[in-house]
Amino acid sequence: MEKRKAYAYYEERSGRELQVEMGKRLNFPSHLHGELELFLVQSGCVCVGIDGEFRELKAGELAVVFPNTVHSYQCREADSRYMMAVCSTSLLGDYFPSLTQCRPRQPYLCGKALDPDVLYALHSLYRCRCTGADSSISRALLHLILAHVLPELSLEPAPEPKAMDLTTSVVRYIMRNFRQPLSLEHIAKELGVSKYHLSHVFSARLHTSFREYVNALRLDCARDLLAATELSMLEVSMESGFDSLRTFNRVFQERFRQTPSQYRKSRTGALWGAQDGPRRKGA
């Protein structure tokens, strides 16, 4: 059985400097990590959320996700395709201060604002990943992209609003603990805030409910296990953090309109590139 590429519910990464890939039908809930992420829509339409702001991007439009920024993806059209580059801060060179101490007023580049050299460099990065080219080439290409992109983003000093600090803490905590029993009350106690304040973070900044968010991460984990292992359905449900097989089956069918067994059968032997996301970024 072909293992599907795993992408990140977690903040932790594989340690590779550069990960570049192409895929389709990407759906992934709010998450964050310490790398720079470049997301190019190649066809169709993808709703990208960055720091609680959402934009529907179409073919030829780019999202620039700064390190440690909460972001999400939601496919809007079945034929949507994308290219994604996840770049370690070790590749940033002189751009490191700008990308770690500033935030863009507008993290999206659309239409005419996207220089053709950016598209060339992104595709060249993908070829470098495929051929195992020297990292100095990847660094030069990334710097070419940033030289064109950063002036268009209108950078400003990164604010530290308490609401965003809490959002980051919430996402980080759930990424690390979604396999464990979780409740709004428990997380609120762990983070030292009220559950009502925490509930507001989900509705106002993550645009989902606490339960929907946790279930989304658990279901994405379950899909990886179904596609990549021969664990029993009970084992998959427990490894993904569900409290019972019955709950797992019900939630899975509600979201994907098929049973976990049907999903496993449909994915057996399939290459990840032909599948619908989400993924664990940068694994």
N, C-alpha and C positions, 0 to 999 in steps of 0.2 A: 504494500500500500504506500503510495507516494505521500510524503509528509507535506502538509500545507505550510507555507511560510508563516511564521508567527510574528506578530507585531506587538505592540506594547500596551498592555493595560498597566504595566509597571514603569516606574521611572528609570529603573536600572537597565543598562544596555549591554550588548555583547562586547564592547570595547573596540570594535572596528571604527576607523576614522570616517569612512564613507559607506553609506548604503543607498543604492539607487535602484529603482524598479519601476516597471510599468504594470498596470493592472486595470481592472474594470469593476464597476458596481461597488464602490467603496462606501461602507457605512461604519462609522466608529464613534462612540460616545466621547464625551469630554475627558481629556487626559493631558498630561504634560511630561516633559523630559528636559534634560540639560543640553540638547543639541539644537542647532539651527535646522529648520525644515523648510524646504521649497516644494510647493505643490502646484503643479501645472495641469489644468484641465485640457485634455487633448480632443475630446468629443463629448457631446451631451451636456449635462448640467449637474453640478455638485454644489450643495449648500455647505459653505465653510463657516464655522464659528470660531472666532478668535477673541479672547478676553470678553466673552459675553455678547459680542457684536456679530451678526450673521449676514452673509452675502451669498447670493447665488452666482456662481462663476460658470461661465460657458467656455467653449473651445478657445484656446489661445490666451486665457486669463490665468494669472499667477497669484498665489497666496504666499506671503513670507511670514513664517512663524518663528519669532525670536525665541531663544532659549528660555526655558522655564515659564512658558506661556500656555495657559489652558486653551485647548483647541479641540474641534470635533469636525466630523465629515458626515454628510447625509446625501446619498445619491438621489437625484431627482428624475433621471431618465435611465431606462434599462440599458441603453447602449453607451452610457458614460464611461469614458476611459481617462486615465490620468498617468502622469509621471511624478514620482516623489523622490526627492533627495534628502537624506538625513545626514547632516554634516557635523562631525565632532568639533568642539571649540578649538582643538589643536590645529585645525586647518585654517582658522580665521585670521591669524597673523595680526596685522595692524588694525584689522576691522573688529578685533575682540572687544575693545572698550565700547564702541558704538552699539554692538549687538548685545552687550550685557548690562550697560548702564543707561540705555535709551530704549524708547518704545516708539513705533511709528504711529503717527496720527491716523494713517490709513494703510493697513498692511496688505492691500490688494493692488495689483497692477492690471489694468484692463486695456485691451485694444491697442491704441497708438502709443500708450505709455510703455509698452513692453518692447524694448529694442530687439531687433533680429539677432544680435550677438548673444542675447540671453538664451534664446531658443537653441542657437548653435551650441553654446557652452553646456546647456543642460543635456542635450543629446550626446555630446562628447563625454560628459561625465558618465552617462550610462554605458557608453562603449568602454570607457576606462574600467568600470566595474566589471564588465563582461570579460575583458581581456587581461585584467590584473595589471594594468599599467602602473608605472611608478607613481607614488603619492605626490611627488612634486608636480606632475602634470595635473592631477586632480586639484591640487591647491591653486595652481595658476588659473584653471578654468573657474573655480569657485570665486576667486578674486575678481575675475573678469565680470562674472555675474553681479557680484556685490558692487563693483564700481559703477555699473549701470543702474542697479536697482535702488540702492540706498538714497541717492539724491532725490528719487521720485517719491520717497516715503514720508518726507517731512518729519524727521526725527525730533523728539523732545525728551528731556530727562525723564527717566522711568519714575512714575509716581509710586507711592506705597500706600494706597488706600487700604483701610482695614478690611473693607469688603473683599478686595481682591486677594489680600493676604489670607483671609479665611477661605476663600474659594480654592486657592492653591493648596492650603493645608488639608481641606476636605478631600479634594481629588487625590492628593498624594497618599492620604491615609487609606482611602478605599482601594486604590490601586494595590496597596501592599497587603490588604486584609480582606478582600472580597470573598475569599474562600472560607473565611471564618463566619460564625453567626454574627450578624450586625443588626443594630437597630439605631434609629435616629437618636434615641436617648443615650445609648452607649457612646456613640461618636461625639455627641455634644459634650458629654462628661469628659471624654478623653481630650477634647480640644478646649475645654473650659469655657463653653458658650451655652446659651439656652437652646433648646431644641427648636423653638420658634424662630430664632435668628438663623439657625442652621437650615430649617425648612425654607426660609426666604432665599438662601443662597441657591438652592436647587431650582426654585421657581423663577427667580429674577435673573440669575446669572448663568445657570446651566440649562434652563428652559426644559426641565423635566422634573419628575418627582424623585424622592429618595429611593423608593422601591423600584421604580422603572430603571433608574441609573444602575443600581446594584445588579438587578436582573440582567441588564444589557451586558455587563461585564461577565457575569457568570455564563450567560448563553454563548458569548463569543469564545470563552474558554472551553465550553462544552463542545462547540463545533470543531475547535482544534483537536480535542481529544477523540471525537468521533471519526475525524478524517485521518488522524495520524496514529491511532493505537487500536488495539483489539480489546480494550477494557469493556466489561459488561456495562449495560445501561445504568445499573445501580452504582457501579464504581465511577462512571462518568459523572453522574449526578452529584455524588459525594465529593469527588475531586474538584468539581466546579463551585461548590459551596451551597448547593441546594439542601434543604433539610429533609427531603424525602423524594423518592422516585416519582410519586404521584404529582408532587408540585413541579418537578422538573419536566415531566411529560406535558402537563397542562400549559406551563409557561412557554415551552418550546413550540408547541402546536399553535398557540395564540400568536406568536411572533412570525413563525416561518410557514404556517399552513401545511405542515407535514410532521410526522412523528420523528423522533430521533433515529429510529431504525431506518425509516425511509431516507432520511438525510444521509446517513452513513452509506447506504447502498448507492445513492446517487453520486457520492463523492469517491467511492472506492476506485483507486487507480487513476483518478483525475489529477492533472497538473494544477497547481495553485493558480497559475496565470490564467486559467480558463474559468476560475471560480469567482464568486462574488466575495468581496471583503467581508468583514474586517480582518485585520491582522494585528499582530503585536509588533509595533513599529520598531525596527532596528534590531530585532533579535537575530 
